[in-house]
């Protein structure tokens, strides 16, 4: 899947650097260039700069569209 693309005329992303970078383990894939690695690292920096935390309480729920929102979560106890 492309990292950036348009879906139904909307800009979309599937940016999960861990998965993108670990794909390099497959020999048949082209190696990333220095510029591509730099761009992926810059996306991580921007995400870190713009992130915010939401504290959830029991009963809270959140819906996100993973292709238009970069999201993650910390360790939790169910």
C-alpha distances in whole Angstrom, upper triangle without the diagonal:
4,6,9,9,12,12,16,17,16,14,11,9,8,10,11,13,14,11,9,13,14,11,14,16,15,18,16,13,15,16,15,18,20,19,16,17,19,17,15,19,20,17,18,22,21,20,23,25,24,24,27,28,29,32,31,35,35,34,32,28,25,22,19,16,13,11,14,16,16,18,19,22,25,27,29,32,32
4,5,6,10,11,15,15,14,12,10,8,7,9,11,12,14,12,10,13,15,13,15,18,17,19,17,14,14,15,14,16,18,17,13,15,17,14,13,17,17,15,17,20,19,18,22,23,23,23,26,27,29,32,32,35,36,35,32,29,26,23,20,16,14,11,13,16,15,18,20,23,26,28,30,33,33
4,7,10,12,16,16,14,11,8,5,5,6,8,9,12,11,8,12,14,13,15,18,18,20,19,15,15,16,13,15,17,15,11,13,14,11,10,13,14,11,13,16,15,15,18,20,19,19,22,24,26,29,29,33,34,33,30,27,24,21,18,15,12,10,11,13,12,15,17,20,23,26,28,31,32
4,7,10,13,13,11,7,6,5,7,8,11,12,16,14,12,15,18,16,18,21,21,23,22,18,18,18,16,17,18,16,13,15,16,12,12,15,14,12,15,17,15,15,19,20,19,19,22,25,26,29,30,33,35,34,31,28,24,21,18,15,13,9,10,12,12,16,18,22,25,28,30,33,33
4,7,10,9,8,6,5,6,9,11,14,16,19,17,15,18,21,19,21,24,23,25,23,20,20,21,19,20,22,19,16,19,19,16,15,19,18,15,18,21,19,18,22,23,21,22,25,27,28,31,32,35,36,35,32,28,25,22,18,15,13,10,11,14,15,18,21,24,28,30,32,35,35
4,6,6,5,5,6,8,11,14,17,19,22,20,19,22,24,22,24,27,27,28,26,23,23,25,22,24,25,22,20,22,23,19,19,22,21,18,21,23,21,20,24,25,23,23,26,28,29,32,32,35,36,35,31,28,25,21,18,14,14,10,11,14,16,19,22,26,29,32,33,36,36
4,5,5,6,6,9,11,15,18,20,23,21,20,23,25,23,26,28,27,30,27,25,25,27,25,26,28,25,23,25,25,22,21,24,23,20,23,25,23,22,25,26,24,24,26,28,28,31,31,34,35,33,30,26,23,19,16,13,13,10,10,14,16,19,22,25,29,32,33,35,34
4,6,8,9,13,15,18,21,24,26,24,23,27,29,27,29,32,31,33,31,28,29,30,28,30,31,29,26,28,29,25,25,28,27,24,26,28,26,25,28,29,26,27,28,30,30,33,32,35,36,34,31,27,24,20,18,14,15,12,13,16,19,22,25,28,32,34,35,37,36
4,7,9,13,16,18,22,24,27,25,24,27,29,28,30,33,32,34,32,29,29,30,28,29,30,27,25,27,28,24,24,27,25,22,25,27,24,24,27,27,25,26,28,30,30,33,33,36,37,35,32,29,25,22,19,16,17,13,13,16,19,22,25,29,32,35,36,39,38
4,6,10,13,15,19,21,24,23,22,25,27,26,28,31,31,33,31,28,28,29,27,28,29,26,23,25,25,22,21,24,22,19,22,24,21,20,24,24,21,22,24,26,26,30,30,33,34,32,29,25,22,19,16,13,13,10,9,13,15,18,22,25,29,32,33,35,35
4,7,11,13,16,18,21,20,19,22,24,23,25,28,28,30,29,25,25,26,23,24,25,22,20,22,22,18,18,20,19,16,19,20,17,17,21,21,19,20,22,24,25,28,29,32,34,32,29,26,22,19,16,12,12,9,8,11,13,16,20,23,27,30,31,34,34
4,7,9,13,15,18,17,16,19,21,20,23,26,25,28,26,23,23,24,22,23,24,21,18,20,20,17,16,19,18,14,17,19,16,15,19,20,18,18,20,22,23,26,27,30,31,30,27,23,20,17,13,10,9,5,5,9,10,14,17,20,24,27,28,31,31
4,6,9,12,14,13,12,16,18,17,19,22,22,25,24,21,21,21,19,20,21,19,16,17,17,14,13,15,15,11,13,16,14,13,17,18,16,16,19,21,22,25,26,29,30,29,26,23,19,17,13,10,8,5,6,8,8,12,14,18,21,24,26,29,29
4,6,9,11,10,9,13,15,14,17,19,20,22,22,18,19,19,17,20,21,19,15,16,17,14,12,15,15,12,13,16,15,13,17,19,17,17,19,21,22,25,25,28,29,28,25,22,19,17,13,10,7,5,8,9,8,11,13,16,19,22,24,27,27
4,6,9,9,8,11,13,13,15,18,19,22,21,18,18,18,15,18,18,17,13,13,14,12,9,11,12,8,9,13,12,10,13,16,15,15,17,19,21,23,24,28,29,29,26,23,20,18,14,12,9,8,9,9,7,10,11,15,18,20,23,26,27
4,6,6,6,9,10,11,14,16,17,20,21,18,18,17,15,18,18,18,14,13,15,13,9,11,13,10,9,13,13,11,13,16,16,15,17,18,20,23,23,27,28,28,25,22,20,18,15,14,10,10,12,11,8,9,10,13,15,18,20,23,24
4,5,5,6,8,10,11,14,16,18,19,16,16,15,13,15,15,15,11,10,12,11,7,8,11,9,8,11,13,11,13,16,16,16,19,20,22,24,25,29,30,31,28,26,23,22,18,17,14,14,15,14,11,12,12,15,17,19,22,25,26
4,6,5,6,9,11,12,14,17,19,16,17,15,14,17,17,17,14,12,14,14,10,11,14,12,10,14,16,14,15,18,19,17,20,21,23,25,25,29,30,30,28,26,23,22,20,19,15,16,18,16,13,13,12,14,16,17,20,23,25
4,6,5,6,9,11,12,15,16,14,15,14,14,17,18,18,15,13,16,15,12,13,16,14,13,17,18,16,18,21,21,20,22,23,24,26,27,30,31,31,29,26,24,22,19,18,14,15,17,17,14,14,14,16,18,19,22,25,26
4,6,6,8,10,11,14,15,11,12,12,10,13,15,15,11,10,13,12,9,11,14,12,12,16,17,16,18,21,21,20,23,24,26,28,29,32,33,33,31,28,25,24,21,19,15,15,17,17,14,16,16,18,20,22,25,28,29
4,5,6,8,11,13,14,11,12,10,9,12,13,14,10,9,12,12,9,10,14,13,12,16,17,16,18,21,22,21,24,25,28,30,31,34,35,35,33,31,28,27,24,22,18,18,20,20,17,18,17,20,21,22,26,29,30
4,5,6,8,11,13,11,13,11,11,15,16,17,14,12,16,16,13,14,17,16,15,19,20,19,20,24,24,23,26,27,29,30,31,34,35,35,33,31,28,27,25,23,19,19,22,21,18,19,18,20,21,22,25,28,29
4,5,6,9,10,8,10,10,10,14,16,17,14,13,16,16,13,16,19,17,17,21,22,21,23,26,26,25,28,29,31,33,33,36,37,37,35,32,30,28,25,23,20,19,22,22,19,20,20,22,24,25,28,30,31
4,5,7,9,7,8,7,8,11,14,15,12,11,15,16,13,15,18,18,18,21,23,22,24,26,27,27,30,31,33,35,36,39,40,40,38,35,33,31,28,26,23,22,25,25,22,23,22,25,26,27,30,33,34
4,6,9,8,10,10,11,15,17,19,16,15,19,19,17,18,22,21,20,24,26,25,26,29,30,29,32,32,34,36,36,39,40,40,39,36,34,33,30,28,25,24,27,27,24,25,24,26,26,27,30,32,34
4,6,6,9,9,12,16,18,20,17,17,20,21,18,20,24,23,23,26,28,27,28,31,32,31,34,35,37,38,38,41,42,42,40,37,35,33,31,29,25,24,27,28,25,26,26,28,29,30,32,35,36
4,6,8,9,12,15,18,20,17,17,21,22,20,22,25,25,25,28,30,29,31,34,34,34,37,38,40,42,42,45,46,46,44,41,39,37,34,32,28,27,30,31,28,30,29,31,32,33,36,38,39
4,7,9,12,15,19,20,18,18,22,22,21,23,26,25,26,29,30,30,32,34,35,35,38,39,41,43,43,46,46,46,44,41,39,37,34,31,28,26,29,30,28,30,30,32,34,35,37,40,40
4,6,9,12,16,17,14,15,18,18,17,20,22,22,22,25,27,26,28,31,31,31,35,36,38,40,40,43,44,44,42,39,36,34,31,28,25,23,26,27,25,27,27,30,31,32,35,38,39
4,7,9,13,14,12,13,16,16,16,18,21,21,22,24,26,26,28,30,31,31,35,36,38,41,41,45,46,46,43,40,37,35,32,29,26,24,27,28,26,28,28,31,32,34,37,40,41
4,6,9,11,10,10,13,14,14,16,18,19,20,22,24,24,26,28,29,30,33,34,37,39,40,44,45,45,42,40,37,35,32,30,26,25,27,27,25,27,27,29,31,32,36,39,40
4,7,8,6,6,10,10,10,12,15,15,16,19,20,21,22,24,26,26,30,32,34,37,38,42,43,43,40,38,35,33,30,28,24,22,24,25,22,24,24,27,29,31,34,37,39
4,5,5,6,9,10,11,12,14,16,17,19,20,21,23,25,26,27,31,33,36,38,40,44,45,45,43,40,37,35,32,30,26,24,26,26,24,26,27,30,31,33,36,40,41
4,5,5,6,9,10,11,12,14,16,16,18,20,21,22,24,26,29,32,35,37,39,43,45,45,42,40,37,36,32,30,27,25,26,26,23,26,26,29,30,32,36,39,41
4,5,5,6,9,10,10,12,14,15,16,18,20,21,22,24,28,30,33,36,38,42,44,44,41,39,35,34,30,28,25,23,24,24,22,24,25,28,30,32,36,39,41
4,5,5,6,9,10,11,13,14,15,17,19,20,21,23,26,28,31,34,36,39,41,41,38,36,32,31,27,25,22,20,21,21,19,22,23,26,27,30,33,37,38
4,5,5,6,9,10,11,12,14,16,17,19,20,21,25,27,30,32,34,38,40,40,37,35,32,31,27,25,22,21,22,21,19,21,21,24,25,27,31,34,36
4,6,5,6,9,10,10,12,14,15,16,18,20,24,26,29,32,34,38,40,40,37,35,32,31,27,26,23,22,22,21,19,21,21,24,26,28,32,35,37
4,5,5,6,9,10,11,12,14,15,16,18,22,24,27,30,32,36,38,38,35,33,29,28,24,23,20,18,18,18,16,19,20,23,25,28,31,34,36
4,5,5,7,9,10,11,13,14,16,16,20,22,25,28,30,33,35,35,32,30,27,26,22,21,17,16,17,16,13,16,17,20,21,24,27,31,32
4,5,5,6,9,10,11,12,14,15,19,21,24,27,29,33,35,36,32,31,27,27,23,23,19,19,19,18,15,16,17,19,20,23,27,30,32
4,5,5,6,9,10,10,12,14,18,20,24,27,29,33,35,36,32,30,27,26,23,22,19,18,18,17,14,16,17,20,22,25,28,31,33
4,5,5,6,9,10,11,12,16,18,21,24,26,30,32,32,29,27,24,23,19,18,15,15,14,13,10,13,14,17,19,23,25,29,30
4,5,5,6,9,10,10,14,16,19,22,24,28,30,31,27,26,23,22,19,19,16,16,15,14,10,12,12,15,16,19,22,26,28
4,5,5,6,9,10,14,16,20,22,25,29,31,32,29,27,24,24,21,21,19,19,18,16,13,14,14,17,18,21,24,28,30
4,5,5,6,8,12,15,18,22,24,28,30,31,27,26,23,22,19,19,17,17,15,13,11,13,14,17,18,22,25,28,30
4,5,5,6,10,12,15,18,21,24,27,27,24,22,19,19,16,16,14,14,13,10,8,9,10,13,15,19,21,25,26
4,6,5,9,11,15,17,20,24,26,27,24,23,20,21,18,19,17,18,16,13,10,11,11,13,14,17,20,24,26
4,6,9,12,16,19,21,25,28,29,25,25,22,22,20,20,19,19,17,15,12,13,14,16,17,20,23,26,28
4,7,10,13,17,19,23,26,26,23,22,19,19,16,17,16,17,14,12,10,11,13,15,16,20,22,26,27
4,7,10,13,16,20,23,23,20,19,16,17,15,16,15,16,14,11,9,9,10,11,13,17,18,22,23
4,7,10,13,16,20,20,17,17,14,16,14,17,16,18,16,12,11,10,10,11,12,16,17,20,22
4,6,9,13,16,17,14,14,13,15,14,17,16,19,17,14,13,10,10,9,10,13,13,17,18
4,6,10,13,14,11,11,10,13,13,16,16,19,18,14,14,11,11,10,11,13,13,15,16
4,7,10,12,9,11,11,14,15,19,19,22,21,18,17,14,13,11,11,12,11,13,14
4,7,8,6,8,9,13,14,18,19,22,21,18,18,15,14,11,11,12,10,11,12
4,6,6,9,11,15,17,21,22,25,25,21,22,18,17,14,14,14,11,12,11
4,6,9,12,15,18,22,23,26,26,23,23,20,19,16,16,15,12,11,9
4,7,10,13,17,20,22,25,25,22,23,20,19,17,18,17,14,14,11
4,7,10,13,17,19,22,21,19,20,17,16,14,16,16,14,14,12
4,7,10,14,15,19,18,16,17,14,14,13,15,16,14,15,13
4,7,10,12,15,15,12,14,11,12,12,14,16,15,16,15
4,7,9,12,12,10,12,11,12,13,16,18,17,19,18
4,6,9,8,7,9,8,11,12,16,18,18,20,20
4,6,6,6,9,9,12,14,18,21,21,23,22
4,6,5,6,7,10,13,16,19,20,22,22
4,6,7,10,13,16,19,22,23,26,26
4,7,9,13,16,20,23,24,27,27
4,6,10,13,16,19,20,24,24
4,7,11,14,17,19,22,23
4,7,10,14,15,18,19
4,7,10,12,15,16
4,7,8,12,13
4,6,10,12
4,7,10
4,6
4
